[in-house]
């Protein structure tokens, strides 16, 4: 799969046939191949795209992203994760309320 943007890769995770584990059609969805490494990438992408359209990110949205991506952000608590997300959003030109 060739994509023009990392955002195009989010949610386009492959299904892998588990042929050696089953005689039927058993598949595994490989969400670990998402750019952020988890199924939570879809949630974060939708919130960020909404914020880009509106030009702002509310504290509620910020907290939701931080909670969803906590493990990936190398943060000790939600407040620290929110600061990381807020800094990234500001660098993208998104106002953080």
C-alpha positions in Angstrom: 0.0 0.0 0.0 1.4 3.4 -1.0 0.0 6.5 0.7 0.6 10.2 0.2 0.1 11.0 3.9 0.5 9.2 7.2 -3.2 10.0 7.8 -4.2 7.8 4.9 -2.5 4.9 6.6 -4.7 5.2 9.7 -7.4 2.6 9.7 -6.2 0.9 6.6 -4.8 -2.0 8.5 -4.5 -5.4 6.8 -6.3 -8.6 7.6 -4.0 -11.6 7.9 -5.3 -15.0 7.1 -4.4 -17.5 9.9 -4.3 -20.5 7.7 -2.0 -22.6 9.8 -4.1 -22.0 12.9 -7.4 -22.9 11.3 -8.9 -24.9 8.5 -11.6 -22.3 7.9 -11.5 -18.6 7.1 -10.0 -17.1 10.3 -8.4 -13.6 10.0 -6.6 -11.3 12.4 -6.8 -7.6 12.0 -3.3 -6.2 12.3 -4.0 -2.9 14.1 -0.4 -2.9 15.4 0.5 -1.8 11.8 -1.3 1.5 12.3 1.1 4.5 12.4 0.6 4.9 16.1 0.6 1.1 16.7 -3.0 0.7 17.9 -6.7 0.7 17.1 -6.9 4.0 19.0 -5.3 5.8 16.0 -8.7 6.1 14.4 -10.1 8.0 17.4 -7.2 10.4 17.6 -7.3 11.0 13.8 -11.0 11.9 13.9 -10.5 14.3 16.8 -7.5 16.0 15.1 -9.3 16.3 11.8 -12.2 17.9 13.5 -9.9 20.3 15.4 -8.2 21.2 12.1 -11.5 22.1 10.5 -12.6 24.2 13.5 -9.1 25.5 14.2 -9.3 24.6 17.9 -9.1 21.8 20.3 -11.2 21.8 23.4 -9.9 20.5 26.8 -12.4 17.6 26.5 -11.0 16.6 23.1 -7.4 17.1 24.4 -8.2 14.8 27.4 -9.8 12.2 25.1 -6.8 12.0 22.8 -4.4 11.9 25.8 -6.3 9.0 27.4 -6.5 7.1 24.1 -2.8 7.6 23.3 -1.4 7.5 26.9 0.8 4.4 26.4 2.2 5.7 23.2 3.1 9.2 24.6 5.5 8.0 27.3 3.7 10.1 29.9 3.2 9.2 33.5 -0.3 10.7 33.9 -3.1 12.2 31.8 -2.0 15.8 32.5 1.5 15.1 31.1 -0.1 13.4 28.1 -2.4 16.3 27.6 0.6 18.7 27.5 2.3 16.6 24.8 -0.9 16.5 22.7 -1.5 20.3 23.2 2.1 21.1 22.2 1.7 19.0 19.0 -1.6 20.6 18.2 -0.2 24.1 18.7 2.8 23.3 16.4 0.2 22.4 13.8 -1.5 25.8 14.1 -4.5 24.5 16.2 -5.6 26.7 19.1 -6.0 24.8 22.4 -8.7 26.1 24.7 
